[in-house]
Amino acid sequence: MRNFHFAGRSTVHAQNAMVATSHPEAALAAIEVMREGGTAADAAVAACALLGVIEPQSTGIGGDCFALIQPRGEGKITAYNGSGRAPMAATADWYLERKIHSVPLTSAHAVSIPGAVDAWDVILKDHGKFGFDRLLQPAIKAAEEGYVVAPRIAFDWKNGFEKLKNGTNTERYLLPHGKPAVAGDVIRQPELGKTLRAIAQKGRDAFYSGEIAADMVDTLRGIGGLHTLEDFAAHSTEATSPIGTMYKGYDVWQCPPNGPGITMLVMLNILSRFDLTKFKPLSIERFHLEAEAARIAYMMREQHIGDPQHVHVDVVGILAREFAEEHIKNIRMDRLLELPNVAPPMNPSTVYITVVDKDRNVCSFINSIAHSFGSAIVSNKTGVLLQNRAGGFRIQPGHPNCIAPGKRPLHTIIPALATRNGRAVMPYGVMGGQYQPVGQTRVLTNMLDYGCDIQEAIDMPRGLHYEGVYQLEDSVPAEIVEGLKKIGHKTTSVVAPLGGGQGIWIDWDKGTLTGGSDPRKDGCALGY
């Protein structure tokens, strides 16, 4: 192991298949699916459905999903956009007439139509061998028979206590005995189990129409929401082409807008003009350059990115060399760039899953309910915890991310895939709200610039320049913190870890897979 960061866990190695998730039970469920002959897509859906029960603060069927899939690790990559839309009645004027200038994060207005279940359905039809009847069984079992709460999940549950106490139906569903769950508690969610059973038996339509959809609509309209059954019935997933850039001879792919993956690509374009290897991996200079690249990229995102089905997004122009060069020429090593302050409205919670199966089908998969415990609204009878992704909209006419009927909000969740000469080498992701583009950039540069293996790259201390303050993990050395302050950075120490990463490196010559999983979460990489 290298000596520039805390000693972490070992990499995991296998020949046939591998998965990395934020919870061991989910990783095991994925491996069992692949041992039965399932594909990477099958394994990802099974793991994700289970995580929606056992990691309820981060994900669930009330949330959204994005994925990048490359069959046999070669050739065409498909990007799946499973993000939900605003209700058709949600016009900016409606909110402004009522003096609502931002979307309240625990209101019905923060709930966009959940896109995950439909995305899973479309992905399985394109790349799976199994259906919901098989793949939802681990999730059903956990909901009905109970699951044991893991430590990181308990940490988030404790932090979310006040939110859950004041939510809609959350006390009944998510605060057993009136207290947050602690590590080792057994939690059962029979209503959610019944809902999952209905989807397993009748497919995605059981969620988007009929009793389940009606209950979600009744719940939301009962607390002032604009949602209708027609909004749920009309939901669909978009399958499209990824966007990408090159870094150190590798092509790096992201889902296009309204996904925010373009943020990470802009960061890479900026950092590619610097020789990071001149600086130590843990150094003032490296942290500073990463922060400047992030500030430029996040400013771009807030000014230019929205749902391309509603507004023009100049992806080609933003990813052009000239866009990066325009900003790079102003970067200085002894002070910060003067940039307009942007305040992205979301800092959500997420699960990321990476899977490679024995046929080298590659799946980079992410699912989220936005903020921790989403909107804190649980549907009355179904046990479905609803996301607050619409909280990411602006209520600002003329802004590319202004709320509008049927529009998808600017997202934060991004699955990534690195390829070389058209072949997949690393499906990976770093969950954790606004940190995701920075985290993905850091993991990749740790590997390609500093020669880290996937686990070392994930382990290394992190920082996020967010809303004018450089948030630094406690493991960042004190001399770096002081050095950043001297060149003008406002810094703060973060108690909660920044994000959580998973990745799989594919060695085509040896025929092996190497997995890494973030110790900042409860999970692991598993292979066979």
C-alpha positions, 0 to 999 in steps of 0.5 A: 500500500502507498504511504500517502493516505490511511491504510484501507482495505485490500482490493478484491479479485475475481475471474468470472464476475464482480459487483461493488455496492454500499451494503454487503447484502446487496453485493451478495444478492447480485452475486447470487443472481449472476451465479444463476446465469443472470446478467450484470443488469439483472444483478444491478436491479436485484441489488438496487431493489434490496438497497431500497429497503435496507438503505432507505435514506438513500434510495428506493422505488420512490426515486430515480435511476440512471445507468450506462450499459455496454454489452460484452464491454465493447462497442455501443454504450447506452445511457438510460435516463430514468429521471421523473418529471414535474406534474403537468400542472407545475408551472412557474407562474403557479408557484410565483402567484403563491409567493413560492420562490424555491421548492420546499424540500419536504413538501409535495412540490418537491416530489417528481414522478419516481422514475426508477421502476420504469428504468429498471423495467426498460433496462431488463428488457434490453439487457436482462434474462430475468424479470421482476418476479425473480429479481425483487425477491431479496427486497421482498424478503427483507421488507417482510421478514426484516433486515438488520440495520448497518452502522452507516445507515444508523448514522444517517437515521440518527441525523434524519430523526427530526426530519422523519419526526415531522414528515408525512407518515414517516413516523409510522413507517420509519421511526419504530418505537418513536426513535431512529433505528440503531445498528443491530436493530431489525426493521420490518416494512410489510406495506413496502413488501406488499407493494414490491410483491405487486410489482414482482407479479404485475410488472411496472404497470402495478406501480404507475397505475392502479391502487399503488399510483392512486395511493401516491397521488392521494397522499400528495394531493392531500398535502397540496401536491399537483400530481395526477394519475395521468402524470404517473401513467405518462412516465417513460424512460429515455434511452440515449447515447452517452457524452464523453471526453478523453483524459490520459488516453482513456475515454470517460463517459457520462449520461447526457443532461438533464444528468449532471455528468457534463460537470465532471467532463468539464473538470477533466477537460480543465485538469487535463491542461495541468500536469498533476504529477508535478504535485504530490497526491496530497498537496496544497496545489492538487487540492487547489486545482481540483477546487478551481476546476470544480468551481468553474464546472459547477458555475457552468452547470448552474448557468447552462444545464436543464432538461434538453427536451425543454431547453437548448443545452450546448453540450458540444460547445461546453465540452469544446477545448475552447470552453476549458481554455477560456477559464484555464488561462485565469487560474493562478496557484497563489489565489482563487479565481473570481467567479460568480457565487452559485448555490446549487440547491441540492445535496442528496443521498444516493446508492451506486452499484457497479457490475461486470458479469462473466460475459463482460457485460458492464453496468454502471448504475445509480439510484437515488431519492435525492436528499437523505430520506427524500421528501420525508413523505411516505405514501399512505398505504404502500410504504413508498418513501418519495424522493424530493428531486423536484427540489432541484428545480429553480422557480426562476422564469428564463433559467434553463432549470426552471420548473415547468410541466412535464420537465425533468430537474437538473440531477446530481446522480451520475454513473461513469464508465471509462473505456480504452480503444472502445473497450470498457476498463472501469465502470465506477461512481462516487455517490454523495450529492454535489460531491459526485463530479468531484469524487469521480474526478478525484478517483480517476486522477488518483489512478491515471495520474498517481498510479493508485489501484481502485481501492487506494483511489477510493480511500484517499482523503477528499474535499469539496468546494461548495457554496464558497467553502472548502469542505475537507475530510478530517484525514486531510493533513493539517499543513494542507488545510493551512496552505489552502487558507493562505491562498484564500480558501475558506475551509471547514472540517466535515464530520460525515464522510464525503460520498462513497465510491465503488469501482471495478477495473477490467484487465482484459489481458489477464482475464481478471476483475479488480474491485474496490468499495468505499470504507465510508459506507457499509458495503464491499466488492464481491466476486467469484 
